[in-house]
Amino acid sequence: MKERTLAKTLARYEQAPHLVFWETTKACSLACRHCRASAQKTALPGELTHDEGIALLDEIAAMPAPRPIVVFTGGDCFEREDLYELVSHATQSGLRVGVAPSVTPRLTREAMTGLFERGVRSVSISLDGSNATSHDSLRGIPGHFDDTLAALAMLVEMGFRLQVNTTVMRRNAHELADIARLIENLGVAIWEVFFLVGVGRGTEIEEVSAEDAEDVCHFLVDVTNRGMTVRTVEAPFFRRVQAERLELAADDPASAFSLGHLYRDLSAKLGERRADVRGHSATLATGDGRGIVFVGYDGSVHASGFLPVTLGNVRERLLSEIYLDSELLTSLRAGDLHGVCGQCAYARLCGGSRARAYARTGDVLGDDPACVRTRERRVQLAAR
């Protein structure tokens, strides 16, 4: 991202978020082993009521243009009986809306037709393995892999702007090329790759190492060179990798950047890039609390769904006030970071995962331990 464009984007985030994620409910019939939300079979007490949800949407619609995109998530947003009414109100208020439902028996053609008729065009579905054994073991439901592929095919056929979400962890990192080819063959053009942060039930699963995270990011650059839009969550250093790849333009990234076996294996599985496309992404320099804000099921406000630091509650203050006035969010938007992250030349473009820094060290503004640059610095200091 060019410096002038970056500055303009960051200035916009000073006024309002680009994305508002609303955890409409904790209820979900799945019990995924890596669930951020630690979703439950039934709704928890204290969910925002219908009227409170309408008030939240009205407030978001009153934010400065361009208005934020609202993503209805959960749990499973289809567990909200008033989902259609909430979506209708949002779209009629001029808001762009996305939904992130779980693949359950509630996700039917009829249900999705109802959302399409109410103006929803963007849908994200999770796929965390390249085969039934891998995916189903994480989702905890036999046959869920096949159901997910069927749902993806249906949504593509219905004309939704479809995004596949994949959470990267040590146990599935070697499958990423197979997942990329799978969703490419399904006709999905947007891949959002979540780098696991140990929160919720995710504390029981091992994250990838900093070196493997670097390999994965270089692999994801290769994926963009096949014409797919790639976004990352809790891995903003992907933008740094993209910038470095553009600066060097090496024919052999593995040698030029001293990458490991994971990159080499994934790159070989992915195959040759297409010559008629250019790599791209749509991350827009967002990060935890910087262009992104998360509203929990009970109205609590967080910098992201992976950062369990409560900044306020929409039942007590306007979301816009919390976003603009929070001391933590102000620091995050200003890039006032500690350690290597704060000194990095890519601090404004990247900024590191604040959720991971907090989960690992307790310091929201500290170093992101999944970035190889912080790893390299620790090794240098230890060698002194």
C-alpha positions in Angstrom: 0.0 0.0 0.0 1.4 3.4 -1.0 2.3 5.7 1.8 -0.2 8.4 0.8 -3.0 5.8 0.5 -2.0 4.3 3.8 -2.1 7.7 5.5 -5.5 8.5 4.1 -6.9 5.1 5.2 -5.6 5.5 8.7 -7.0 9.0 8.9 -10.4 7.6 8.0 -10.1 5.1 10.8 -9.7 8.0 13.2 -13.3 9.0 12.4 -15.1 5.6 12.4 -14.4 1.9 12.0 -14.5 0.2 8.6 -16.0 -3.0 10.1 -18.3 -3.5 13.0 -18.6 -7.2 14.1 -21.7 -7.9 16.1 -21.7 -11.1 18.0 -25.5 -11.4 17.8 -25.6 -14.5 20.1 -23.4 -17.1 21.8 -25.8 -19.8 20.7 -24.5 -22.4 18.1 -25.3 -26.1 17.6 -21.6 -26.8 16.8 -18.8 -27.2 19.4 -15.7 -26.3 17.4 -12.5 -27.1 19.2 -10.9 -23.7 18.3 -14.0 -21.5 18.8 -13.1 -18.0 19.8 -16.5 -17.4 21.3 -16.7 -20.6 23.3 -20.2 -20.8 21.8 -23.0 -22.6 23.7 -25.9 -24.8 22.6 -28.3 -22.1 23.9 -28.2 -18.4 24.2 -26.7 -16.9 27.3 -28.6 -14.5 29.5 -28.0 -10.8 28.7 -28.1 -10.8 24.9 -28.9 -7.5 23.4 -32.7 -7.4 22.9 -34.3 -6.7 19.6 -34.8 -3.0 20.4 -31.3 -2.7 21.6 -30.1 -4.3 18.4 -32.1 -1.8 16.3 -30.7 1.1 18.4 -27.1 -0.2 17.7 -27.8 -0.4 14.0 -29.3 3.1 14.0 -26.2 4.4 15.7 -23.8 2.7 13.2 -25.9 4.1 10.3 -25.4 7.6 11.8 -21.6 7.3 11.7 -19.6 9.4 9.2 -19.5 8.2 5.6 -18.4 5.8 4.3 -20.5 4.0 6.8 -19.1 0.9 8.5 -19.9 -2.6 7.2 -21.8 -4.6 9.8 -21.0 -8.3 10.0 -23.6 -10.4 11.9 -21.7 -13.2 13.6 -21.9 -15.4 16.6 -22.2 -18.1 17.8 -24.5 -18.7 14.8 -26.4 -15.7 13.7 -29.2 -17.9 12.5 -29.9 -18.7 16.2 -31.3 -15.2 16.5 -35.0 -15.5 15.7 -35.1 -11.8 14.7 -32.2 -12.0 12.3 -34.3 -11.1 9.3 -35.8 -8.1 11.0 -32.4 -6.9 12.1 -30.9 -7.4 8.6 -33.8 -5.6 7.0 -33.5 -2.7 9.3 -29.7 -2.4 8.6 -30.0 -2.5 4.9 -32.9 -0.1 4.8 -30.8 2.2 6.9 -28.2 2.2 4.1 -25.7 -0.1 5.8 -23.7 -2.8 4.0 -24.3 -6.1 5.7 -22.4 -9.4 5.8 -23.3 -12.6 7.7 -21.1 -15.3 9.1 -23.4 -18.3 9.8 -22.4 -21.7 10.9 -23.0 -24.7 8.7 -25.9 -26.3 10.4 -29.4 -27.5 9.4 -30.5 -23.9 9.7 -28.3 -22.9 6.7 -30.8 -23.7 3.9 -31.5 -22.3 0.5 -34.7 -20.9 1.8 -33.0 -19.2 4.7 -30.3 -17.7 2.5 -32.9 -16.6 -0.1 -34.6 -14.7 2.8 -31.3 -12.9 3.5 -30.6 -12.2 -0.2 -34.1 -10.7 -0.6 -33.3 -8.4 2.3 -30.1 -7.1 0.7 -27.4 -9.4 2.0 -24.7 -10.1 -0.6 -21.6 -11.0 1.5 -21.4 -14.3 3.3 -18.5 -16.0 5.0 -18.3 -19.7 5.8 -15.6 -21.6 7.7 -13.5 -24.4 6.2 -10.6 -25.6 8.4 -9.4 -28.7 6.6 -8.9 -30.1 3.2 -10.7 -33.4 4.0 -13.3 -34.8 6.2 -10.9 -36.2 8.7 -9.2 -32.9 9.4 -12.2 -30.6 9.2 -14.7 -32.8 11.1 -12.3 -33.4 13.9 -12.2 -29.7 14.6 -15.9 -29.1 14.1 -16.9 -32.1 16.2 -19.7 -33.1 13.8 -19.3 -36.2 11.5 -20.1 -35.3 7.9 -19.7 -31.6 8.5 -17.0 -31.3 5.8 -19.3 -32.6 3.1 -22.1 -30.3 4.4 -19.7 -27.3 4.2 -18.7 -28.1 0.6 -22.4 -28.4 -0.3 -23.2 -25.1 1.4 -20.3 -23.3 -0.4 -21.5 -24.7 -3.8 -25.1 -23.5 -3.1 -24.0 -20.0 -2.1 -21.8 -19.6 -5.1 -24.7 -20.7 -7.3 -27.1 -18.3 -5.6 -24.8 -15.4 -6.4 -23.5 -14.4 -3.0 -20.1 -12.7 -2.7 -18.7 -15.6 -0.8 -15.7 -15.7 1.5 -14.1 -18.8 3.0 -12.6 -18.5 6.5 -9.8 -20.8 7.5 -8.1 -20.8 10.9 -4.4 -21.7 10.6 -2.9 -23.8 13.4 -0.1 -26.2 13.7 -2.3 -29.2 13.0 -3.6 -28.0 9.6 -0.9 -25.6 8.2 0.4 -28.3 5.9 -3.1 -28.5 4.3 -3.3 -24.9 3.2 -2.4 -25.5 -0.4 -5.0 -28.2 -0.7 -7.6 -26.0 0.9 -6.7 -23.2 -1.5 -7.1 -25.4 -4.6 -10.4 -26.8 -3.2 -12.0 -23.4 -2.7 -10.6 -22.2 -6.0 -12.3 -25.1 -7.8 -15.5 -24.2 -6.0 -15.4 -20.8 -7.5 -14.7 -18.9 -4.3 -12.6 -15.8 -4.9 -12.0 -14.5 -1.3 -10.1 -16.4 1.3 -9.8 -15.0 4.8 -7.1 -16.8 6.8 -7.3 -16.5 10.6 -4.0 -17.1 12.5 -5.1 -18.8 15.7 -4.9 -16.8 18.9 -5.2 -18.8 22.1 -8.6 -17.5 23.3 -11.9 -19.3 24.0 -11.5 -23.0 23.3 -8.5 -22.1 21.1 -6.3 -22.2 24.1 -6.2 -26.0 23.8 -4.7 -25.9 20.3 -1.2 -25.1 19.3 -0.5 -22.0 17.1 2.1 -22.1 14.3 5.6 -20.9 15.1 6.8 -17.5 14.0 8.9 -19.2 11.3 6.0 -21.1 10.0 3.8 -18.0 10.1 6.3 -16.3 7.8 6.2 -19.3 5.5 2.4 -19.2 5.4 2.3 -15.5 4.6 4.7 -15.9 1.7 2.5 -18.8 0.5 -0.5 -16.6 0.7 1.2 -14.0 -1.5 1.6 -16.9 -4.0 -2.1 -17.6 -3.7 -3.0 -14.0 -4.6 -0.9 -14.5 -7.8 -3.5 -17.0 -8.9 -6.2 -14.3 -8.8 -7.7 -14.9 -5.4 -8.2 -12.1 -2.9 -6.5 -13.0 0.4 -7.2 -11.4 3.8 -5.6 -12.3 7.1 -7.0 -12.0 10.6 -4.5 -11.6 13.5 -1.6 -11.7 11.1 -1.2 -8.1 9.8 2.5 -8.9 9.1 1.1 -10.5 5.9 1.0 -6.9 4.6 4.7 -6.5 5.5 5.5 -9.7 3.6 3.5 -8.5 0.6 5.5 -5.2 0.6 8.8 -7.0 0.8 7.9 -9.3 -2.0 7.0 -6.3 -4.2 10.2 -4.6 -3.3 12.4 -7.5 -4.1 10.4 -9.2 -6.9 12.4 -12.4 -6.5 11.8 -15.3 -8.9 12.7 -17.7 -6.0 11.2 -16.4 -2.8 12.3 -19.5 -0.8 15.9 -18.6 -1.4 15.6 -14.8 -1.4 13.8 -14.8 2.0 15.4 -17.9 3.5 12.1 -19.6 3.9 11.5 -23.0 5.4 10.2 -26.4 4.4 6.6 -25.4 5.1 6.7 -22.7 2.4 8.5 -25.0 -0.1 6.0 -27.8 0.4 3.0 -25.5 0.2 4.3 -23.7 -2.9 5.0 -27.0 -4.6 1.5 -28.3 -3.9 -0.1 -25.0 -5.1 1.6 -25.2 -8.5 2.5 -22.4 -10.9 1.1 -18.9 -10.7 -1.2 -17.7 -13.4 0.5 -15.3 -15.7 -2.6 -13.2 -16.4 -3.3 -12.0 -12.9 -1.6 -9.7 -10.4 -1.4 -10.4 -6.7 -3.8 -8.4 -4.5 -5.4 -8.3 -1.1 -8.1 -6.2 0.6 -6.8 -5.9 4.2 -7.0 -2.1 4.1 -4.4 -1.8 6.9 -7.1 -2.7 9.5 -6.1 -4.2 12.8 -7.5 -4.8 16.3 -9.2 -1.5 17.2 -7.9 0.2 14.1 -10.7 0.3 11.7 -12.3 -2.7 13.5 -14.5 -2.9 16.5 -16.3 -5.8 18.0 -19.6 -5.7 19.9 -20.2 -8.8 22.1 -23.5 -10.6 22.6 -24.1 -8.5 25.8 -23.2 -5.2 24.3 -19.6 -5.1 25.5 -17.2 -3.5 23.1 -13.8 -4.8 22.3 -11.0 -4.0 19.9 -11.6 -7.4 18.2 -13.3 -10.6 19.0 -10.0 -12.1 19.9 -9.0 -9.4 22.4 -11.0 -9.9 25.7 -10.4 -6.4 27.0 -13.7 -4.6 27.6 -13.7 -1.0 26.5 -17.3 -0.1 27.4 -20.9 -1.2 26.7 -23.3 0.1 24.1 -26.0 -0.1 26.7 -24.3 2.7 28.6 -22.5 4.7 25.9 -22.7 5.2 22.1 -20.4 2.8 20.1 -19.0 5.8 18.3 -18.0 7.5 21.6 -16.3 4.3 22.8 -14.5 3.9 19.5 -13.3 7.5 19.4 -12.6 8.1 23.1 -11.1 4.8 24.3 -7.5 5.4 25.5 -6.5 2.0 24.3 -8.1 2.4 20.8 -6.5 5.8 20.5 -3.1 4.3 21.2 -3.7 1.4 18.7 -4.7 3.8 16.0 -1.7 6.0 16.7 0.7 3.0 16.5 2.0 3.7 20.0 3.4 0.2 20.4 6.2 -1.2 22.5 9.3 -3.2 21.7 10.2 -4.4 18.2 6.7 -3.7 16.8 6.9 -0.1 17.8 10.3 0.4 16.1 9.5 -1.6 13.0 9.5 0.3 9.7 6.2 -1.4 8.9 4.5 -0.4 12.2 1.8 1.6 10.5 1.1 -0.8 7.7 1.2 -3.8 10.0 1.1 -3.1 13.7 1.1 -6.8 14.8 -1.7 -8.7 16.4 -2.7 -6.9 19.5 -4.8 -9.9 20.5 -1.9 -12.3 20.4 0.4 -9.9 22.2 -2.1 -9.7 25.0 -2.8 -13.5 25.1 0.9 -14.3 25.3 2.3 -11.4 27.4 -0.6 -9.5 28.9 0.6 -6.3 27.1 -1.9 -5.2 24.5 0.8 -2.9 23.0 3.6 -5.4 23.2 5.3 -7.4 20.5 3.4 -9.9 18.4 5.3 -13.2 19.1 4.0 -14.7 15.8 6.0 -12.2 13.7 9.4 -13.5 12.7 11.0 -10.1 13.2 10.2 -10.2 17.0 11.5 -13.7 17.1 14.8 -12.7 15.4 15.2 -9.8 17.8 14.8 -12.1 20.8 17.4 -14.5 19.4 19.8 -11.5 18.9 19.3 -10.3 22.5 19.8 -13.8 23.9 23.1 -14.2 22.0 24.6 -11.1 23.6 
